[in-house]
Every structure is written in C-alpha cells, then in structure tokens.
Amino acid sequence: MLLAQLSVYPIGAGVSLGRHVKKGVRIIEESGYTYQVGGMSTSVEVPDLKELFELLEKIRQAQIDEGAERVIIELKVDDRRDKNSTLQGKIDSVTS
C-alpha cells in the first residue's frame, strides 16, 4: 500500500477554489480509496503507483473541465516496504 499526499492547484479558474477541491475529493471518494482531507492537502492510500497516477489524471482532468487553464500538482509518496502502512497508523504512531 502506498500513502500519498497531494495538493492540486488549478490556475486561471478564479480566486475561490472550493468547487475545484470538492471535485477532486469526490473523485477520490468515488474511487473507494481511504483518504483524509486536511487544511492544505489530501492524503490517500492506494495500492500502487499505477493506480495513484490514474487517480491523479482523473483529478487533473476534472480541474481542466472546471475551467482551469493550468494545473499544478504537489505530490509526496510514502512507499514503505518493511510493513503495511496506513494513514491511521501514521496518526496513531504520534498521538498514542
């Protein structure tokens, strides 16, 4: 399982980006992946890089369809091999 943190910035679609963020979150939700929305990014658990990039492509296309002239994506990936990692497990490891 990969953990990914992403921030998507649609440019050229106005000042308020809430509707764009909601579209991206809806796509992640419909994918069935476990995710958490934060104040500045969204984290998601995905099986592998192929599925992560397929998800990113859907989110990117949704931003373009919503009127973005440019899309910037910040991505951080945690590909841990020594044990199964989850978003909740990472939170629990620092709050318990």
mmCIF file as gemmi writes it, N, C-alpha and C atoms, coordinates in Angstrom:
data_model
loop_
_atom_site.group_PDB
_atom_site.id
_atom_site.type_symbol
_atom_site.label_atom_id
_atom_site.label_alt_id
_atom_site.label_comp_id
_atom_site.label_asym_id
_atom_site.label_entity_id
_atom_site.label_seq_id
_atom_site.pdbx_PDB_ins_code
_atom_site.Cartn_x
_atom_site.Cartn_y
_atom_site.Cartn_z
_atom_site.occupancy
_atom_site.B_iso_or_equiv
_atom_site.pdbx_formal_charge
_atom_site.auth_seq_id
_atom_site.auth_asym_id
_atom_site.pdbx_PDB_model_num
ATOM 1 N N . MET Axp A 1 ? 0.85 -1.178 0 1 0 ? 1 A 1
ATOM 2 C CA . MET Axp A 1 ? 0 0 0 1 0 ? 1 A 1
ATOM 3 C C . MET Axp A 1 ? 0.893 1.237 0 1 0 ? 1 A 1
ATOM 4 N N . LEU Axp A 2 ? 0.595 2.167 -0.87 1 0 ? 2 A 1
ATOM 5 C CA . LEU Axp A 2 ? 1.285 3.457 -0.904 1 0 ? 2 A 1
ATOM 6 C C . LEU Axp A 2 ? 0.435 4.491 -0.182 1 0 ? 2 A 1
ATOM 7 N N . LEU Axp A 3 ? 1.108 5.394 0.502 1 0 ? 3 A 1
ATOM 8 C CA . LEU Axp A 3 ? 0.438 6.562 1.058 1 0 ? 3 A 1
ATOM 9 C C . LEU Axp A 3 ? 0.873 7.746 0.229 1 0 ? 3 A 1
ATOM 10 N N . ALA Axp A 4 ? -0.059 8.57 -0.164 1 0 ? 4 A 1
ATOM 11 C CA . ALA Axp A 4 ? 0.255 9.74 -0.982 1 0 ? 4 A 1
ATOM 12 C C . ALA Axp A 4 ? -0.413 10.969 -0.397 1 0 ? 4 A 1
ATOM 13 N N . GLN Axp A 5 ? 0.312 12.062 -0.437 1 0 ? 5 A 1
ATOM 14 C CA . GLN Axp A 5 ? -0.227 13.359 -0.026 1 0 ? 5 A 1
ATOM 15 C C . GLN Axp A 5 ? -0.216 14.234 -1.268 1 0 ? 5 A 1
ATOM 16 N N . LEU Axp A 6 ? -1.352 14.829 -1.601 1 0 ? 6 A 1
ATOM 17 C CA . LEU Axp A 6 ? -1.396 15.648 -2.797 1 0 ? 6 A 1
ATOM 18 C C . LEU Axp A 6 ? -2.12 16.958 -2.565 1 0 ? 6 A 1
ATOM 19 N N . SER Axp A 7 ? -1.637 17.937 -3.276 1 0 ? 7 A 1
ATOM 20 C CA . SER Axp A 7 ? -2.278 19.244 -3.329 1 0 ? 7 A 1
ATOM 21 C C . SER Axp A 7 ? -2.392 19.592 -4.799 1 0 ? 7 A 1
ATOM 22 N N . VAL Axp A 8 ? -3.577 19.987 -5.214 1 0 ? 8 A 1
ATOM 23 C CA . VAL Axp A 8 ? -3.834 20.318 -6.618 1 0 ? 8 A 1
ATOM 24 C C . VAL Axp A 8 ? -4.238 21.777 -6.691 1 0 ? 8 A 1
ATOM 25 N N . TYR Axp A 9 ? -3.538 22.519 -7.542 1 0 ? 9 A 1
ATOM 26 C CA . TYR Axp A 9 ? -3.771 23.952 -7.676 1 0 ? 9 A 1
ATOM 27 C C . TYR Axp A 9 ? -4.215 24.276 -9.093 1 0 ? 9 A 1
ATOM 28 N N . PRO Axp A 10 ? -5.529 24.462 -9.301 1 0 ? 10 A 1
ATOM 29 C CA . PRO Axp A 10 ? -5.991 24.883 -10.62 1 0 ? 10 A 1
ATOM 30 C C . PRO Axp A 10 ? -5.761 26.394 -10.765 1 0 ? 10 A 1
ATOM 31 N N . ILE Axp A 11 ? -5.157 26.793 -11.848 1 0 ? 11 A 1
ATOM 32 C CA . ILE Axp A 11 ? -4.847 28.199 -12.083 1 0 ? 11 A 1
ATOM 33 C C . ILE Axp A 11 ? -5.656 28.693 -13.277 1 0 ? 11 A 1
ATOM 34 N N . GLY Axp A 12 ? -6.135 29.92 -13.167 1 0 ? 12 A 1
ATOM 35 C CA . GLY Axp A 12 ? -6.902 30.511 -14.253 1 0 ? 12 A 1
ATOM 36 C C . GLY Axp A 12 ? -8.378 30.206 -14.162 1 0 ? 12 A 1
ATOM 37 N N . ALA Axp A 13 ? -8.82 29.783 -12.985 1 0 ? 13 A 1
ATOM 38 C CA . ALA Axp A 13 ? -10.222 29.421 -12.809 1 0 ? 13 A 1
ATOM 39 C C . ALA Axp A 13 ? -10.889 30.276 -11.742 1 0 ? 13 A 1
ATOM 40 N N . GLY Axp A 14 ? -10.3 31.421 -11.443 1 0 ? 14 A 1
ATOM 41 C CA . GLY Axp A 14 ? -10.877 32.306 -10.438 1 0 ? 14 A 1
ATOM 42 C C . GLY Axp A 14 ? -10.134 32.235 -9.119 1 0 ? 14 A 1
ATOM 43 N N . VAL Axp A 15 ? -10.613 33.025 -8.171 1 0 ? 15 A 1
ATOM 44 C CA . VAL Axp A 15 ? -9.958 33.137 -6.877 1 0 ? 15 A 1
ATOM 45 C C . VAL Axp A 15 ? -10.407 32.05 -5.907 1 0 ? 15 A 1
ATOM 46 N N . SER Axp A 16 ? -11.684 31.764 -5.853 1 0 ? 16 A 1
ATOM 47 C CA . SER Axp A 16 ? -12.214 30.75 -4.948 1 0 ? 16 A 1
ATOM 48 C C . SER Axp A 16 ? -12.065 29.372 -5.59 1 0 ? 16 A 1
ATOM 49 N N . LEU Axp A 17 ? -11.41 28.468 -4.878 1 0 ? 17 A 1
ATOM 50 C CA . LEU Axp A 17 ? -11.131 27.152 -5.448 1 0 ? 17 A 1
ATOM 51 C C . LEU Axp A 17 ? -11.913 26.023 -4.791 1 0 ? 17 A 1
ATOM 52 N N . GLY Axp A 18 ? -12.844 26.356 -3.908 1 0 ? 18 A 1
ATOM 53 C CA . GLY Axp A 18 ? -13.597 25.34 -3.181 1 0 ? 18 A 1
ATOM 54 C C . GLY Axp A 18 ? -14.275 24.335 -4.083 1 0 ? 18 A 1
ATOM 55 N N . ARG Axp A 19 ? -14.872 24.796 -5.157 1 0 ? 19 A 1
ATOM 56 C CA . ARG Axp A 19 ? -15.576 23.855 -6.043 1 0 ? 19 A 1
ATOM 57 C C . ARG Axp A 19 ? -14.598 22.899 -6.707 1 0 ? 19 A 1
ATOM 58 N N . HIS Axp A 20 ? -13.385 23.375 -6.974 1 0 ? 20 A 1
ATOM 59 C CA . HIS Axp A 20 ? -12.364 22.52 -7.577 1 0 ? 20 A 1
ATOM 60 C C . HIS Axp A 20 ? -11.905 21.448 -6.588 1 0 ? 20 A 1
ATOM 61 N N . VAL Axp A 21 ? -11.685 21.863 -5.36 1 0 ? 21 A 1
ATOM 62 C CA . VAL Axp A 21 ? -11.269 20.912 -4.329 1 0 ? 21 A 1
ATOM 63 C C . VAL Axp A 21 ? -12.354 19.854 -4.137 1 0 ? 21 A 1
ATOM 64 N N . LYS Axp A 22 ? -13.599 20.291 -4.083 1 0 ? 22 A 1
ATOM 65 C CA . LYS Axp A 22 ? -14.708 19.344 -3.907 1 0 ? 22 A 1
ATOM 66 C C . LYS Axp A 22 ? -14.75 18.323 -5.034 1 0 ? 22 A 1
ATOM 67 N N . LYS Axp A 23 ? -14.49 18.758 -6.262 1 0 ? 23 A 1
ATOM 68 C CA . LYS Axp A 23 ? -14.476 17.818 -7.391 1 0 ? 23 A 1
ATOM 69 C C . LYS Axp A 23 ? -13.394 16.768 -7.206 1 0 ? 23 A 1
ATOM 70 N N . GLY Axp A 24 ? -12.202 17.213 -6.802 1 0 ? 24 A 1
ATOM 71 C CA . GLY Axp A 24 ? -11.104 16.274 -6.58 1 0 ? 24 A 1
ATOM 72 C C . GLY Axp A 24 ? -11.415 15.289 -5.47 1 0 ? 24 A 1
ATOM 73 N N . VAL Axp A 25 ? -11.96 15.797 -4.372 1 0 ? 25 A 1
ATOM 74 C CA . VAL Axp A 25 ? -12.314 14.926 -3.245 1 0 ? 25 A 1
ATOM 75 C C . VAL Axp A 25 ? -13.393 13.931 -3.659 1 0 ? 25 A 1
ATOM 76 N N . ARG Axp A 26 ? -14.338 14.375 -4.446 1 0 ? 26 A 1
ATOM 77 C CA . ARG Axp A 26 ? -15.413 13.48 -4.913 1 0 ? 26 A 1
ATOM 78 C C . ARG Axp A 26 ? -14.824 12.339 -5.751 1 0 ? 26 A 1
ATOM 79 N N . ILE Axp A 27 ? -13.85 12.655 -6.586 1 0 ? 27 A 1
ATOM 80 C CA . ILE Axp A 27 ? -13.212 11.617 -7.409 1 0 ? 27 A 1
ATOM 81 C C . ILE Axp A 27 ? -12.497 10.597 -6.525 1 0 ? 27 A 1
ATOM 82 N N . ILE Axp A 28 ? -11.791 11.085 -5.506 1 0 ? 28 A 1
ATOM 83 C CA . ILE Axp A 28 ? -11.114 10.168 -4.58 1 0 ? 28 A 1
ATOM 84 C C . ILE Axp A 28 ? -12.144 9.317 -3.842 1 0 ? 28 A 1
ATOM 85 N N . GLU Axp A 29 ? -13.206 9.948 -3.384 1 0 ? 29 A 1
ATOM 86 C CA . GLU Axp A 29 ? -14.262 9.227 -2.659 1 0 ? 29 A 1
ATOM 87 C C . GLU Axp A 29 ? -14.872 8.138 -3.535 1 0 ? 29 A 1
ATOM 88 N N . GLU Axp A 30 ? -15.166 8.47 -4.79 1 0 ? 30 A 1
ATOM 89 C CA . GLU Axp A 30 ? -15.765 7.504 -5.708 1 0 ? 30 A 1
ATOM 90 C C . GLU Axp A 30 ? -14.81 6.355 -6.042 1 0 ? 30 A 1
ATOM 91 N N . SER Axp A 31 ? -13.514 6.597 -5.883 1 0 ? 31 A 1
ATOM 92 C CA . SER Axp A 31 ? -12.533 5.544 -6.166 1 0 ? 31 A 1
ATOM 93 C C . SER Axp A 31 ? -12.584 4.433 -5.125 1 0 ? 31 A 1
ATOM 94 N N . GLY Axp A 32 ? -13.101 4.769 -3.937 1 0 ? 32 A 1
ATOM 95 C CA . GLY Axp A 32 ? -13.167 3.785 -2.861 1 0 ? 32 A 1
ATOM 96 C C . GLY Axp A 32 ? -11.915 3.724 -2.003 1 0 ? 32 A 1
ATOM 97 N N . TYR Axp A 33 ? -10.91 4.54 -2.314 1 0 ? 33 A 1
ATOM 98 C CA . TYR Axp A 33 ? -9.686 4.555 -1.515 1 0 ? 33 A 1
ATOM 99 C C . TYR Axp A 33 ? -9.931 5.249 -0.183 1 0 ? 33 A 1
ATOM 100 N N . THR Axp A 34 ? -9.186 4.831 0.823 1 0 ? 34 A 1
ATOM 101 C CA . THR Axp A 34 ? -9.213 5.52 2.112 1 0 ? 34 A 1
ATOM 102 C C . THR Axp A 34 ? -8.485 6.846 1.938 1 0 ? 34 A 1
ATOM 103 N N . TYR Axp A 35 ? -9.061 7.935 2.461 1 0 ? 35 A 1
ATOM 104 C CA . TYR Axp A 35 ? -8.448 9.245 2.303 1 0 ? 35 A 1
ATOM 105 C C . TYR Axp A 35 ? -8.77 10.129 3.494 1 0 ? 35 A 1
ATOM 106 N N . GLN Axp A 36 ? -7.994 11.198 3.626 1 0 ? 36 A 1
ATOM 107 C CA . GLN Axp A 36 ? -8.238 12.217 4.645 1 0 ? 36 A 1
ATOM 108 C C . GLN Axp A 36 ? -7.975 13.576 4.03 1 0 ? 36 A 1
ATOM 109 N N . VAL Axp A 37 ? -8.929 14.468 4.189 1 0 ? 37 A 1
ATOM 110 C CA . VAL Axp A 37 ? -8.763 15.837 3.711 1 0 ? 37 A 1
ATOM 111 C C . VAL Axp A 37 ? -8.185 16.659 4.845 1 0 ? 37 A 1
ATOM 112 N N . GLY Axp A 38 ? -7.122 17.403 4.55 1 0 ? 38 A 1
ATOM 113 C CA . GLY Axp A 38 ? -6.514 18.311 5.518 1 0 ? 38 A 1
ATOM 114 C C . GLY Axp A 38 ? -6.714 19.746 5.068 1 0 ? 38 A 1
ATOM 115 N N . GLY Axp A 39 ? -6.228 20.659 5.853 1 0 ? 39 A 1
ATOM 116 C CA . GLY Axp A 39 ? -6.379 22.072 5.532 1 0 ? 39 A 1
ATOM 117 C C . GLY Axp A 39 ? -5.624 22.522 4.294 1 0 ? 39 A 1
ATOM 118 N N . MET Axp A 40 ? -4.521 21.833 3.984 1 0 ? 40 A 1
ATOM 119 C CA . MET Axp A 40 ? -3.681 22.256 2.865 1 0 ? 40 A 1
ATOM 120 C C . MET Axp A 40 ? -3.39 21.137 1.855 1 0 ? 40 A 1
ATOM 121 N N . SER Axp A 41 ? -3.848 19.924 2.151 1 0 ? 41 A 1
ATOM 122 C CA . SER Axp A 41 ? -3.599 18.802 1.245 1 0 ? 41 A 1
ATOM 123 C C . SER Axp A 41 ? -4.567 17.673 1.562 1 0 ? 41 A 1
ATOM 124 N N . THR Axp A 42 ? -4.56 16.682 0.719 1 0 ? 42 A 1
ATOM 125 C CA . THR Axp A 42 ? -5.357 15.478 0.922 1 0 ? 42 A 1
ATOM 126 C C . THR Axp A 42 ? -4.424 14.282 0.878 1 0 ? 42 A 1
ATOM 127 N N . SER Axp A 43 ? -4.631 13.343 1.793 1 0 ? 43 A 1
ATOM 128 C CA . SER Axp A 43 ? -3.838 12.122 1.827 1 0 ? 43 A 1
ATOM 129 C C . SER Axp A 43 ? -4.717 10.954 1.412 1 0 ? 43 A 1
ATOM 130 N N . VAL Axp A 44 ? -4.114 9.993 0.726 1 0 ? 44 A 1
ATOM 131 C CA . VAL Axp A 44 ? -4.873 8.854 0.22 1 0 ? 44 A 1
ATOM 132 C C . VAL Axp A 44 ? -4.01 7.598 0.268 1 0 ? 44 A 1
ATOM 133 N N . GLU Axp A 45 ? -4.645 6.46 0.524 1 0 ? 45 A 1
ATOM 134 C CA . GLU Axp A 45 ? -4 5.149 0.479 1 0 ? 45 A 1
ATOM 135 C C . GLU Axp A 45 ? -4.353 4.511 -0.864 1 0 ? 45 A 1
ATOM 136 N N . VAL Axp A 46 ? -3.337 4.124 -1.621 1 0 ? 46 A 1
ATOM 137 C CA . VAL Axp A 46 ? -3.559 3.475 -2.919 1 0 ? 46 A 1
ATOM 138 C C . VAL Axp A 46 ? -2.684 2.23 -3.023 1 0 ? 46 A 1
ATOM 139 N N . PRO Axp A 47 ? -3.099 1.251 -3.824 1 0 ? 47 A 1
ATOM 140 C CA . PRO Axp A 47 ? -2.339 0.003 -3.91 1 0 ? 47 A 1
ATOM 141 C C . PRO Axp A 47 ? -0.952 0.152 -4.549 1 0 ? 47 A 1
ATOM 142 N N . ASP Axp A 48 ? -0.832 1.008 -5.573 1 0 ? 48 A 1
ATOM 143 C CA . ASP Axp A 48 ? 0.436 1.11 -6.287 1 0 ? 48 A 1
ATOM 144 C C . ASP Axp A 48 ? 0.505 2.419 -7.066 1 0 ? 48 A 1
ATOM 145 N N . LEU Axp A 49 ? 1.665 2.676 -7.659 1 0 ? 49 A 1
ATOM 146 C CA . LEU Axp A 49 ? 1.87 3.923 -8.406 1 0 ? 49 A 1
ATOM 147 C C . LEU Axp A 49 ? 0.952 4.036 -9.618 1 0 ? 49 A 1
ATOM 148 N N . LYS Axp A 50 ? 0.707 2.931 -10.281 1 0 ? 50 A 1
ATOM 149 C CA . LYS Axp A 50 ? -0.17 2.968 -11.459 1 0 ? 50 A 1
ATOM 150 C C . LYS Axp A 50 ? -1.543 3.509 -11.091 1 0 ? 50 A 1
ATOM 151 N N . GLU Axp A 51 ? -2.112 2.999 -10.004 1 0 ? 51 A 1
ATOM 152 C CA . GLU Axp A 51 ? -3.439 3.461 -9.601 1 0 ? 51 A 1
ATOM 153 C C . GLU Axp A 51 ? -3.396 4.892 -9.086 1 0 ? 51 A 1
ATOM 154 N N . LEU Axp A 52 ? -2.287 5.269 -8.437 1 0 ? 52 A 1
ATOM 155 C CA . LEU Axp A 52 ? -2.137 6.653 -7.985 1 0 ? 52 A 1
ATOM 156 C C . LEU Axp A 52 ? -2.158 7.611 -9.173 1 0 ? 52 A 1
ATOM 157 N N . PHE Axp A 53 ? -1.395 7.282 -10.216 1 0 ? 53 A 1
ATOM 158 C CA . PHE Axp A 53 ? -1.343 8.179 -11.361 1 0 ? 53 A 1
ATOM 159 C C . PHE Axp A 53 ? -2.644 8.176 -12.162 1 0 ? 53 A 1
ATOM 160 N N . GLU Axp A 54 ? -3.35 7.065 -12.175 1 0 ? 54 A 1
ATOM 161 C CA . GLU Axp A 54 ? -4.682 7.05 -12.802 1 0 ? 54 A 1
ATOM 162 C C . GLU Axp A 54 ? -5.626 7.975 -12.043 1 0 ? 54 A 1
ATOM 163 N N . LEU Axp A 55 ? -5.553 7.94 -10.715 1 0 ? 55 A 1
ATOM 164 C CA . LEU Axp A 55 ? -6.371 8.827 -9.885 1 0 ? 55 A 1
ATOM 165 C C . LEU Axp A 55 ? -5.996 10.284 -10.123 1 0 ? 55 A 1
ATOM 166 N N . LEU Axp A 56 ? -4.702 10.578 -10.15 1 0 ? 56 A 1
ATOM 167 C CA . LEU Axp A 56 ? -4.247 11.949 -10.4 1 0 ? 56 A 1
ATOM 168 C C . LEU Axp A 56 ? -4.712 12.457 -11.76 1 0 ? 56 A 1
ATOM 169 N N . GLU Axp A 57 ? -4.69 11.598 -12.756 1 0 ? 57 A 1
ATOM 170 C CA . GLU Axp A 57 ? -5.142 12.016 -14.087 1 0 ? 57 A 1
ATOM 171 C C . GLU Axp A 57 ? -6.622 12.384 -14.072 1 0 ? 57 A 1
ATOM 172 N N . LYS Axp A 58 ? -7.44 11.619 -13.367 1 0 ? 58 A 1
ATOM 173 C CA . LYS Axp A 58 ? -8.872 11.939 -13.265 1 0 ? 58 A 1
ATOM 174 C C . LYS Axp A 58 ? -9.076 13.282 -12.563 1 0 ? 58 A 1
ATOM 175 N N . ILE Axp A 59 ? -8.325 13.509 -11.495 1 0 ? 59 A 1
ATOM 176 C CA . ILE Axp A 59 ? -8.439 14.77 -10.759 1 0 ? 59 A 1
ATOM 177 C C . ILE Axp A 59 ? -7.979 15.932 -11.631 1 0 ? 59 A 1
ATOM 178 N N . ARG Axp A 60 ? -6.852 15.761 -12.315 1 0 ? 60 A 1
ATOM 179 C CA . ARG Axp A 60 ? -6.331 16.809 -13.199 1 0 ? 60 A 1
ATOM 180 C C . ARG Axp A 60 ? -7.35 17.152 -14.291 1 0 ? 60 A 1
ATOM 181 N N . GLN Axp A 61 ? -7.919 16.132 -14.907 1 0 ? 61 A 1
ATOM 182 C CA . GLN Axp A 61 ? -8.891 16.366 -15.977 1 0 ? 61 A 1
ATOM 183 C C . GLN Axp A 61 ? -10.135 17.08 -15.458 1 0 ? 61 A 1
ATOM 184 N N . ALA Axp A 62 ? -10.556 16.745 -14.249 1 0 ? 62 A 1
ATOM 185 C CA . ALA Axp A 62 ? -11.724 17.41 -13.657 1 0 ? 62 A 1
ATOM 186 C C . ALA Axp A 62 ? -11.452 18.899 -13.47 1 0 ? 62 A 1
ATOM 187 N N . GLN Axp A 63 ? -10.218 19.258 -13.101 1 0 ? 63 A 1
ATOM 188 C CA . GLN Axp A 63 ? -9.863 20.668 -12.928 1 0 ? 63 A 1
ATOM 189 C C . GLN Axp A 63 ? -9.912 21.401 -14.273 1 0 ? 63 A 1
ATOM 190 N N . ILE Axp A 64 ? -9.418 20.761 -15.305 1 0 ? 64 A 1
ATOM 191 C CA . ILE Axp A 64 ? -9.46 21.346 -16.648 1 0 ? 64 A 1
ATOM 192 C C . ILE Axp A 64 ? -10.902 21.499 -17.108 1 0 ? 64 A 1
ATOM 193 N N . ASP Axp A 65 ? -11.711 20.48 -16.878 1 0 ? 65 A 1
ATOM 194 C CA . ASP Axp A 65 ? -13.127 20.539 -17.255 1 0 ? 65 A 1
ATOM 195 C C . ASP Axp A 65 ? -13.862 21.648 -16.509 1 0 ? 65 A 1
ATOM 196 N N . GLU Axp A 66 ? -13.385 22.003 -15.315 1 0 ? 66 A 1
ATOM 197 C CA . GLU Axp A 66 ? -13.988 23.057 -14.494 1 0 ? 66 A 1
ATOM 198 C C . GLU Axp A 66 ? -13.494 24.444 -14.894 1 0 ? 66 A 1
ATOM 199 N N . GLY Axp A 67 ? -12.578 24.524 -15.851 1 0 ? 67 A 1
ATOM 200 C CA . GLY Axp A 67 ? -12.136 25.817 -16.345 1 0 ? 67 A 1
ATOM 201 C C . GLY Axp A 67 ? -10.704 26.204 -16.034 1 0 ? 67 A 1
ATOM 202 N N . ALA Axp A 68 ? -9.95 25.332 -15.403 1 0 ? 68 A 1
ATOM 203 C CA . ALA Axp A 68 ? -8.553 25.657 -15.103 1 0 ? 68 A 1
ATOM 204 C C . ALA Axp A 68 ? -7.753 25.729 -16.4 1 0 ? 68 A 1
ATOM 205 N N . GLU Axp A 69 ? -6.932 26.748 -16.504 1 0 ? 69 A 1
ATOM 206 C CA . GLU Axp A 69 ? -6.049 26.909 -17.655 1 0 ? 69 A 1
ATOM 207 C C . GLU Axp A 69 ? -4.708 26.224 -17.417 1 0 ? 69 A 1
ATOM 208 N N . ARG Axp A 70 ? -4.425 25.959 -16.155 1 0 ? 70 A 1
ATOM 209 C CA . ARG Axp A 70 ? -3.154 25.353 -15.761 1 0 ? 70 A 1
ATOM 210 C C . ARG Axp A 70 ? -3.404 24.6 -14.464 1 0 ? 70 A 1
ATOM 211 N N . VAL Axp A 71 ? -2.744 23.466 -14.273 1 0 ? 71 A 1
ATOM 212 C CA . VAL Axp A 71 ? -2.917 22.683 -13.058 1 0 ? 71 A 1
ATOM 213 C C . VAL Axp A 71 ? -1.534 22.33 -12.509 1 0 ? 71 A 1
ATOM 214 N N . ILE Axp A 72 ? -1.294 22.71 -11.259 1 0 ? 72 A 1
ATOM 215 C CA . ILE Axp A 72 ? -0.057 22.344 -10.58 1 0 ? 72 A 1
ATOM 216 C C . ILE Axp A 72 ? -0.404 21.301 -9.531 1 0 ? 72 A 1
ATOM 217 N N . ILE Axp A 73 ? 0.36 20.217 -9.511 1 0 ? 73 A 1
ATOM 218 C CA . ILE Axp A 73 ? 0.124 19.133 -8.559 1 0 ? 73 A 1
ATOM 219 C C . ILE Axp A 73 ? 1.383 18.937 -7.728 1 0 ? 73 A 1
ATOM 220 N N . GLU Axp A 74 ? 1.238 19.058 -6.413 1 0 ? 74 A 1
ATOM 221 C CA . GLU Axp A 74 ? 2.323 18.713 -5.49 1 0 ? 74 A 1
ATOM 222 C C . GLU Axp A 74 ? 2.016 17.326 -4.963 1 0 ? 74 A 1
ATOM 223 N N . LEU Axp A 75 ? 3.004 16.443 -5 1 0 ? 75 A 1
ATOM 224 C CA . LEU Axp A 75 ? 2.782 15.055 -4.634 1 0 ? 75 A 1
ATOM 225 C C . LEU Axp A 75 ? 3.924 14.556 -3.761 1 0 ? 75 A 1
ATOM 226 N N . LYS Axp A 76 ? 3.555 13.892 -2.682 1 0 ? 76 A 1
ATOM 227 C CA . LYS Axp A 76 ? 4.516 13.225 -1.812 1 0 ? 76 A 1
ATOM 228 C C . LYS Axp A 76 ? 4.044 11.786 -1.664 1 0 ? 76 A 1
ATOM 229 N N . VAL Axp A 77 ? 4.965 10.823 -1.851 1 0 ? 77 A 1
ATOM 230 C CA . VAL Axp A 77 ? 4.602 9.408 -1.802 1 0 ? 77 A 1
ATOM 231 C C . VAL Axp A 77 ? 5.457 8.701 -0.754 1 0 ? 77 A 1
ATOM 232 N N . ASP Axp A 78 ? 4.797 7.914 0.097 1 0 ? 78 A 1
ATOM 233 C CA . ASP Axp A 78 ? 5.475 7.071 1.086 1 0 ? 78 A 1
ATOM 234 C C . ASP Axp A 78 ? 5.268 5.623 0.655 1 0 ? 78 A 1
ATOM 235 N N . ASP Axp A 79 ? 6.326 5.017 0.115 1 0 ? 79 A 1
ATOM 236 C CA . ASP Axp A 79 ? 6.279 3.634 -0.378 1 0 ? 79 A 1
ATOM 237 C C . ASP Axp A 79 ? 7.08 2.767 0.579 1 0 ? 79 A 1
ATOM 238 N N . ARG Axp A 80 ? 6.468 2.45 1.705 1 0 ? 80 A 1
ATOM 239 C CA . ARG Axp A 80 ? 7.153 1.692 2.759 1 0 ? 80 A 1
ATOM 240 C C . ARG Axp A 80 ? 7.056 0.199 2.472 1 0 ? 80 A 1
ATOM 241 N N . ARG Axp A 81 ? 8.192 -0.496 2.515 1 0 ? 81 A 1
ATOM 242 C CA . ARG Axp A 81 ? 8.244 -1.91 2.167 1 0 ? 81 A 1
ATOM 243 C C . ARG Axp A 81 ? 8.375 -2.848 3.349 1 0 ? 81 A 1
ATOM 244 N N . ASP Axp A 82 ? 8.788 -2.351 4.521 1 0 ? 82 A 1
ATOM 245 C CA . ASP Axp A 82 ? 9.04 -3.247 5.646 1 0 ? 82 A 1
ATOM 246 C C . ASP Axp A 82 ? 7.79 -3.596 6.44 1 0 ? 82 A 1
ATOM 247 N N . LYS Axp A 83 ? 6.704 -2.84 6.25 1 0 ? 83 A 1
ATOM 248 C CA . LYS Axp A 83 ? 5.434 -3.176 6.896 1 0 ? 83 A 1
ATOM 249 C C . LYS Axp A 83 ? 4.306 -2.442 6.184 1 0 ? 83 A 1
ATOM 250 N N . ASN Axp A 84 ? 3.084 -2.92 6.436 1 0 ? 84 A 1
ATOM 251 C CA . ASN Axp A 84 ? 1.918 -2.282 5.831 1 0 ? 84 A 1
ATOM 252 C C . ASN Axp A 84 ? 1.652 -0.961 6.537 1 0 ? 84 A 1
ATOM 253 N N . SER Axp A 85 ? 1.578 0.1 5.784 1 0 ? 85 A 1
ATOM 254 C CA . SER Axp A 85 ? 1.38 1.438 6.333 1 0 ? 85 A 1
ATOM 255 C C . SER Axp A 85 ? -0.013 1.934 5.983 1 0 ? 85 A 1
ATOM 256 N N . THR Axp A 86 ? -0.64 2.618 6.931 1 0 ? 86 A 1
ATOM 257 C CA . THR Axp A 86 ? -1.939 3.238 6.684 1 0 ? 86 A 1
ATOM 258 C C . THR Axp A 86 ? -1.906 4.666 7.204 1 0 ? 86 A 1
ATOM 259 N N . LEU Axp A 87 ? -2.831 5.47 6.725 1 0 ? 87 A 1
ATOM 260 C CA . LEU Axp A 87 ? -2.927 6.847 7.22 1 0 ? 87 A 1
ATOM 261 C C . LEU Axp A 87 ? -3.201 6.859 8.718 1 0 ? 87 A 1
ATOM 262 N N . GLN Axp A 88 ? -4.142 6.028 9.151 1 0 ? 88 A 1
ATOM 263 C CA . GLN Axp A 88 ? -4.483 5.995 10.568 1 0 ? 88 A 1
ATOM 264 C C . GLN Axp A 88 ? -3.309 5.51 11.406 1 0 ? 88 A 1
ATOM 265 N N . GLY Axp A 89 ? -2.563 4.551 10.887 1 0 ? 89 A 1
ATOM 266 C CA . GLY Axp A 89 ? -1.403 4.049 11.596 1 0 ? 89 A 1
ATOM 267 C C . GLY Axp A 89 ? -0.351 5.126 11.812 1 0 ? 89 A 1
ATOM 268 N N . LYS Axp A 90 ? -0.159 5.983 10.824 1 0 ? 90 A 1
ATOM 269 C CA . LYS Axp A 90 ? 0.803 7.083 10.957 1 0 ? 90 A 1
ATOM 270 C C . LYS Axp A 90 ? 0.333 8.071 12.036 1 0 ? 90 A 1
ATOM 271 N N . ILE Axp A 91 ? -0.96 8.352 12.039 1 0 ? 91 A 1
ATOM 272 C CA . ILE Axp A 91 ? -1.51 9.266 13.057 1 0 ? 91 A 1
ATOM 273 C C . ILE Axp A 91 ? -1.377 8.642 14.433 1 0 ? 91 A 1
ATOM 274 N N . ASP Axp A 92 ? -1.762 7.378 14.551 1 0 ? 92 A 1
ATOM 275 C CA . ASP Axp A 92 ? -1.691 6.691 15.852 1 0 ? 92 A 1
ATOM 276 C C . ASP Axp A 92 ? -0.261 6.645 16.389 1 0 ? 92 A 1
ATOM 277 N N . SER Axp A 93 ? 0.722 6.525 15.516 1 0 ? 93 A 1
ATOM 278 C CA . SER Axp A 93 ? 2.103 6.405 15.973 1 0 ? 93 A 1
ATOM 279 C C . SER Axp A 93 ? 2.62 7.672 16.646 1 0 ? 93 A 1
ATOM 280 N N . VAL Axp A 94 ? 1.981 8.797 16.415 1 0 ? 94 A 1
ATOM 281 C CA . VAL Axp A 94 ? 2.437 10.049 17.044 1 0 ? 94 A 1
ATOM 282 C C . VAL Axp A 94 ? 1.44 10.614 18.046 1 0 ? 94 A 1
ATOM 283 N N . THR Axp A 95 ? 0.26 10.007 18.142 1 0 ? 95 A 1
ATOM 284 C CA . THR Axp A 95 ? -0.747 10.53 19.084 1 0 ? 95 A 1
ATOM 285 C C . THR Axp A 95 ? -1.043 9.572 20.218 1 0 ? 95 A 1
ATOM 286 N N . SER Axp A 96 ? -0.555 8.359 20.158 1 0 ? 96 A 1
ATOM 287 C CA . SER Axp A 96 ? -0.843 7.372 21.209 1 0 ? 96 A 1
ATOM 288 C C . SER Axp A 96 ? 0.259 7.344 22.24 1 0 ? 96 A 1
